[in-house]
Amino acid sequence: MFQIPAEKLPDLLKDEQRINVLFAPLRNRSVNPKDWENKISSWKTIIKLYCESNEIYSFTLSSLKNVFIRNGRPPSCLNEVIEEMAKSREIQIIDIFLKKSSDSWSGWATDILIKRPLSWSYNKIKNSIFTTVNTDQSYVHSEVINSKCDALISSIPDKFKNKLISLHDLLTVLEKCSSQADNIKLLLHNLLNHRKIDITKLNNNKNKDELETLLIKFGDGNKVTPISEIDIGIYTLEKNEKLISRNIESLEDEIQQCINEAKIHLSKNHRQMAKSSLRKKHELEKRVQKKVNALHNIQTLLEQIHETHTDAHVWDAYKNALSAFNTTFKDTGLSEDAIEDTMLKLGDMLEMHKDIQDALARPAMDTNDLDLEEELADLIKADSNDQPPDDSGITSDLEKQMEKLSLNLPDIPSESPDVSVQELKLNI
């Protein structure tokens, strides 16, 4: 229904009674404000779903009336809905939308996106928003434009970022046909306003096709660096590289065709015709050699440019590292003089610590060793004078008395006595 997929249809479009209410004339807001707001809100949702589902980035009141038809008639309240959407800035007149670009791109927006001159002044446009709605005035849906811009950015492969790409090649990447170029231009204009891309147009008198001359640069983040002369130079060299490569392939195909023709003429014994084919082959080979030399030069230039960019990145890395070192030294106070001063102070502290330890190891009272030696000598002399008398005589008398106390005991038998316990008891 209304070119909206069934799975995306809101519940209100699945109820016949509610659909009839939506198509009925809009009552005065003062009579039933809630009903008025619900009806306006419902149509806003339907218009948004229609634009999203069909990739409609700009529309007119007339085009909406041709889409939202039931029983042969359009809704009676679409004029009021468009007015309310314009007041709430959910939609914008396309001329105002295109005026958002910077001064340097105003010409691009006018020449590229608008195929007719501006017929309304800004004041007239502003006044028309709050009075009547022109059925042929084009509008853009702001929320749909923004969501489609995000989808476009996410669909760009990394290899096409931070380099120039033509509008023709962009349509190829997005798998869009040239008839959808105007819609893509609206998205590009919005991305340009948000500084997510940059755009330039080549001043090429040989090529008037805007699909080839309009160049876009996508960044790898939320912002993009402006297009420089180097970017344009790289794009031109890469474009020529592809063109020359195709020319070489075409010439080599012609050379092979000349060889085949010469063989056919020889098979028919047409020697002069065969020679003519070979002469053409030789001329083509000379042209191929020139093209090959030009291609080599272009590839060499591209390699040098890329190497220069790499060297520039390395240099930036060196500068960043040096800045980091300087910041670290500055924040921490590291320097050769500071370290030397610290090491000297450390040596002084260690020496002071050693002196403290030696001082703690000394005895608390200082005693004269000579006096102690004399005192020890006196004690030894006193001990020698106090030795006990000789008791050798007492010892010899004691030994004699012990000899007199010896007992006459029998000798120890050599064999075990054969006496039973009973006999021993009887003897006792």
Helices and strands as residue ranges (DSSP letters): G 6-8, G 11-14, H 16-23, H 33-54, E 58-60, H 61-67, H 78-87, E 91-93, H 94-98, H 103-108, I 109-113, H 122-129, E 138-141, H 142-154, G 158-160, E 164-166, H 167-173, G 178-180, H 181-193, E 197-201, H 210-213, E 214-218, H 229-267, H 271-332, H 336-361, H 369-385, H 392-404, H 421-427
